[in-house]
Amino acid sequence: MIEVIFFSGSNCGVCQVMKPKLLEAIEKNFCNLDFKIVSIEDNVEFTAQHLVFTLPVLIIKVDGNERKRFVRSFGVNEVVDFLHRII
C-alpha cells in the first residue's frame, strides 16, 4: 500500500500554492492512492513523530515504511514521476 502525506501550515505560502496542484495531480494520475494533507498546527504530535521541522514536506510510504521525502523545494512533477516509478 502506498501512502502520500503532505505536511502543510497556514502560514506557509508555498504549501497553499502546492496543495491544490498536488491534489489535482494525485487524483488525475493515482486515484487509488491514500493521500493525506496534514495541518501541522492541528496535528503537532503526528508531525513530530514524522520528524517534520520545515515546510512543505511530502512523505511517500510503501507498506508503512518511508520510501521518499520531498522537503522545501520540490515540484509536483517530481512527485508524480517518482510515484510512476514505484507503482
MODELLER restraints for C-alpha pairs under 7 A, 6 or more apart:
rsr = mdl.restraints
at = mdl.atoms
rsr.add(forms.Gaussian(group=physical.xy_distance, feature=features.Distance(at['CA:1:A'], at['CA:62:A']), mean=5.73, stdev=0.5))
rsr.add(forms.Gaussian(group=physical.xy_distance, feature=features.Distance(at['CA:1:A'], at['CA:63:A']), mean=5.07, stdev=0.5))
rsr.add(forms.Gaussian(group=physical.xy_distance, feature=features.Distance(at['CA:2:A'], at['CA:33:A']), mean=6.15, stdev=0.5))
rsr.add(forms.Gaussian(group=physical.xy_distance, feature=features.Distance(at['CA:2:A'], at['CA:34:A']), mean=6.56, stdev=0.5))
rsr.add(forms.Gaussian(group=physical.xy_distance, feature=features.Distance(at['CA:2:A'], at['CA:61:A']), mean=5.68, stdev=0.5))
rsr.add(forms.Gaussian(group=physical.xy_distance, feature=features.Distance(at['CA:2:A'], at['CA:62:A']), mean=4.65, stdev=0.5))
rsr.add(forms.Gaussian(group=physical.xy_distance, feature=features.Distance(at['CA:2:A'], at['CA:63:A']), mean=6.39, stdev=0.5))
rsr.add(forms.Gaussian(group=physical.xy_distance, feature=features.Distance(at['CA:3:A'], at['CA:33:A']), mean=6.34, stdev=0.5))
rsr.add(forms.Gaussian(group=physical.xy_distance, feature=features.Distance(at['CA:3:A'], at['CA:34:A']), mean=4.80, stdev=0.5))
rsr.add(forms.Gaussian(group=physical.xy_distance, feature=features.Distance(at['CA:3:A'], at['CA:35:A']), mean=6.08, stdev=0.5))
rsr.add(forms.Gaussian(group=physical.xy_distance, feature=features.Distance(at['CA:3:A'], at['CA:60:A']), mean=5.76, stdev=0.5))
rsr.add(forms.Gaussian(group=physical.xy_distance, feature=features.Distance(at['CA:3:A'], at['CA:61:A']), mean=5.04, stdev=0.5))
rsr.add(forms.Gaussian(group=physical.xy_distance, feature=features.Distance(at['CA:3:A'], at['CA:62:A']), mean=6.47, stdev=0.5))
rsr.add(forms.Gaussian(group=physical.xy_distance, feature=features.Distance(at['CA:4:A'], at['CA:34:A']), mean=6.10, stdev=0.5))
rsr.add(forms.Gaussian(group=physical.xy_distance, feature=features.Distance(at['CA:4:A'], at['CA:35:A']), mean=4.76, stdev=0.5))
rsr.add(forms.Gaussian(group=physical.xy_distance, feature=features.Distance(at['CA:4:A'], at['CA:36:A']), mean=6.19, stdev=0.5))
rsr.add(forms.Gaussian(group=physical.xy_distance, feature=features.Distance(at['CA:4:A'], at['CA:58:A']), mean=7.00, stdev=0.5))
rsr.add(forms.Gaussian(group=physical.xy_distance, feature=features.Distance(at['CA:4:A'], at['CA:59:A']), mean=5.81, stdev=0.5))
rsr.add(forms.Gaussian(group=physical.xy_distance, feature=features.Distance(at['CA:4:A'], at['CA:60:A']), mean=4.63, stdev=0.5))
rsr.add(forms.Gaussian(group=physical.xy_distance, feature=features.Distance(at['CA:4:A'], at['CA:61:A']), mean=6.40, stdev=0.5))
rsr.add(forms.Gaussian(group=physical.xy_distance, feature=features.Distance(at['CA:5:A'], at['CA:35:A']), mean=5.99, stdev=0.5))
rsr.add(forms.Gaussian(group=physical.xy_distance, feature=features.Distance(at['CA:5:A'], at['CA:36:A']), mean=4.81, stdev=0.5))
rsr.add(forms.Gaussian(group=physical.xy_distance, feature=features.Distance(at['CA:5:A'], at['CA:37:A']), mean=5.95, stdev=0.5))
rsr.add(forms.Gaussian(group=physical.xy_distance, feature=features.Distance(at['CA:5:A'], at['CA:38:A']), mean=6.96, stdev=0.5))
rsr.add(forms.Gaussian(group=physical.xy_distance, feature=features.Distance(at['CA:5:A'], at['CA:58:A']), mean=5.54, stdev=0.5))
rsr.add(forms.Gaussian(group=physical.xy_distance, feature=features.Distance(at['CA:5:A'], at['CA:59:A']), mean=5.14, stdev=0.5))
rsr.add(forms.Gaussian(group=physical.xy_distance, feature=features.Distance(at['CA:5:A'], at['CA:60:A']), mean=6.46, stdev=0.5))
rsr.add(forms.Gaussian(group=physical.xy_distance, feature=features.Distance(at['CA:6:A'], at['CA:36:A']), mean=6.16, stdev=0.5))
rsr.add(forms.Gaussian(group=physical.xy_distance, feature=features.Distance(at['CA:6:A'], at['CA:37:A']), mean=4.81, stdev=0.5))
rsr.add(forms.Gaussian(group=physical.xy_distance, feature=features.Distance(at['CA:6:A'], at['CA:38:A']), mean=5.97, stdev=0.5))
rsr.add(forms.Gaussian(group=physical.xy_distance, feature=features.Distance(at['CA:6:A'], at['CA:57:A']), mean=5.92, stdev=0.5))
rsr.add(forms.Gaussian(group=physical.xy_distance, feature=features.Distance(at['CA:6:A'], at['CA:58:A']), mean=4.38, stdev=0.5))
rsr.add(forms.Gaussian(group=physical.xy_distance, feature=features.Distance(at['CA:6:A'], at['CA:59:A']), mean=6.54, stdev=0.5))
rsr.add(forms.Gaussian(group=physical.xy_distance, feature=features.Distance(at['CA:7:A'], at['CA:37:A']), mean=6.06, stdev=0.5))
rsr.add(forms.Gaussian(group=physical.xy_distance, feature=features.Distance(at['CA:7:A'], at['CA:38:A']), mean=4.79, stdev=0.5))
rsr.add(forms.Gaussian(group=physical.xy_distance, feature=features.Distance(at['CA:7:A'], at['CA:39:A']), mean=6.09, stdev=0.5))
rsr.add(forms.Gaussian(group=physical.xy_distance, feature=features.Distance(at['CA:7:A'], at['CA:40:A']), mean=6.46, stdev=0.5))
rsr.add(forms.Gaussian(group=physical.xy_distance, feature=features.Distance(at['CA:7:A'], at['CA:55:A']), mean=6.91, stdev=0.5))
rsr.add(forms.Gaussian(group=physical.xy_distance, feature=features.Distance(at['CA:7:A'], at['CA:56:A']), mean=5.96, stdev=0.5))
rsr.add(forms.Gaussian(group=physical.xy_distance, feature=features.Distance(at['CA:7:A'], at['CA:57:A']), mean=5.21, stdev=0.5))
rsr.add(forms.Gaussian(group=physical.xy_distance, feature=features.Distance(at['CA:7:A'], at['CA:58:A']), mean=6.16, stdev=0.5))
rsr.add(forms.Gaussian(group=physical.xy_distance, feature=features.Distance(at['CA:8:A'], at['CA:15:A']), mean=5.50, stdev=0.5))
rsr.add(forms.Gaussian(group=physical.xy_distance, feature=features.Distance(at['CA:8:A'], at['CA:38:A']), mean=6.00, stdev=0.5))
rsr.add(forms.Gaussian(group=physical.xy_distance, feature=features.Distance(at['CA:8:A'], at['CA:39:A']), mean=5.12, stdev=0.5))
rsr.add(forms.Gaussian(group=physical.xy_distance, feature=features.Distance(at['CA:8:A'], at['CA:40:A']), mean=6.09, stdev=0.5))
rsr.add(forms.Gaussian(group=physical.xy_distance, feature=features.Distance(at['CA:8:A'], at['CA:55:A']), mean=6.44, stdev=0.5))
rsr.add(forms.Gaussian(group=physical.xy_distance, feature=features.Distance(at['CA:8:A'], at['CA:56:A']), mean=5.77, stdev=0.5))
rsr.add(forms.Gaussian(group=physical.xy_distance, feature=features.Distance(at['CA:9:A'], at['CA:15:A']), mean=6.78, stdev=0.5))
rsr.add(forms.Gaussian(group=physical.xy_distance, feature=features.Distance(at['CA:9:A'], at['CA:39:A']), mean=5.52, stdev=0.5))
rsr.add(forms.Gaussian(group=physical.xy_distance, feature=features.Distance(at['CA:9:A'], at['CA:40:A']), mean=5.61, stdev=0.5))
rsr.add(forms.Gaussian(group=physical.xy_distance, feature=features.Distance(at['CA:9:A'], at['CA:41:A']), mean=6.65, stdev=0.5))
rsr.add(forms.Gaussian(group=physical.xy_distance, feature=features.Distance(at['CA:12:A'], at['CA:55:A']), mean=6.97, stdev=0.5))
rsr.add(forms.Gaussian(group=physical.xy_distance, feature=features.Distance(at['CA:15:A'], at['CA:56:A']), mean=5.61, stdev=0.5))
rsr.add(forms.Gaussian(group=physical.xy_distance, feature=features.Distance(at['CA:22:A'], at['CA:76:A']), mean=6.05, stdev=0.5))
rsr.add(forms.Gaussian(group=physical.xy_distance, feature=features.Distance(at['CA:40:A'], at['CA:47:A']), mean=6.02, stdev=0.5))
rsr.add(forms.Gaussian(group=physical.xy_distance, feature=features.Distance(at['CA:55:A'], at['CA:71:A']), mean=6.89, stdev=0.5))
rsr.add(forms.Gaussian(group=physical.xy_distance, feature=features.Distance(at['CA:55:A'], at['CA:72:A']), mean=5.62, stdev=0.5))
rsr.add(forms.Gaussian(group=physical.xy_distance, feature=features.Distance(at['CA:56:A'], at['CA:71:A']), mean=6.05, stdev=0.5))
rsr.add(forms.Gaussian(group=physical.xy_distance, feature=features.Distance(at['CA:56:A'], at['CA:72:A']), mean=5.07, stdev=0.5))
rsr.add(forms.Gaussian(group=physical.xy_distance, feature=features.Distance(at['CA:57:A'], at['CA:70:A']), mean=5.64, stdev=0.5))
rsr.add(forms.Gaussian(group=physical.xy_distance, feature=features.Distance(at['CA:57:A'], at['CA:71:A']), mean=4.64, stdev=0.5))
rsr.add(forms.Gaussian(group=physical.xy_distance, feature=features.Distance(at['CA:57:A'], at['CA:72:A']), mean=6.27, stdev=0.5))
rsr.add(forms.Gaussian(group=physical.xy_distance, feature=features.Distance(at['CA:58:A'], at['CA:69:A']), mean=5.80, stdev=0.5))
rsr.add(forms.Gaussian(group=physical.xy_distance, feature=features.Distance(at['CA:58:A'], at['CA:70:A']), mean=5.09, stdev=0.5))
rsr.add(forms.Gaussian(group=physical.xy_distance, feature=features.Distance(at['CA:58:A'], at['CA:71:A']), mean=6.64, stdev=0.5))
rsr.add(forms.Gaussian(group=physical.xy_distance, feature=features.Distance(at['CA:59:A'], at['CA:66:A']), mean=6.85, stdev=0.5))
rsr.add(forms.Gaussian(group=physical.xy_distance, feature=features.Distance(at['CA:59:A'], at['CA:68:A']), mean=5.89, stdev=0.5))
rsr.add(forms.Gaussian(group=physical.xy_distance, feature=features.Distance(at['CA:59:A'], at['CA:69:A']), mean=4.54, stdev=0.5))
rsr.add(forms.Gaussian(group=physical.xy_distance, feature=features.Distance(at['CA:59:A'], at['CA:70:A']), mean=6.39, stdev=0.5))
rsr.add(forms.Gaussian(group=physical.xy_distance, feature=features.Distance(at['CA:60:A'], at['CA:66:A']), mean=5.95, stdev=0.5))
rsr.add(forms.Gaussian(group=physical.xy_distance, feature=features.Distance(at['CA:60:A'], at['CA:67:A']), mean=5.69, stdev=0.5))
rsr.add(forms.Gaussian(group=physical.xy_distance, feature=features.Distance(at['CA:60:A'], at['CA:68:A']), mean=5.21, stdev=0.5))
rsr.add(forms.Gaussian(group=physical.xy_distance, feature=features.Distance(at['CA:60:A'], at['CA:69:A']), mean=6.40, stdev=0.5))
rsr.add(forms.Gaussian(group=physical.xy_distance, feature=features.Distance(at['CA:61:A'], at['CA:67:A']), mean=5.24, stdev=0.5))
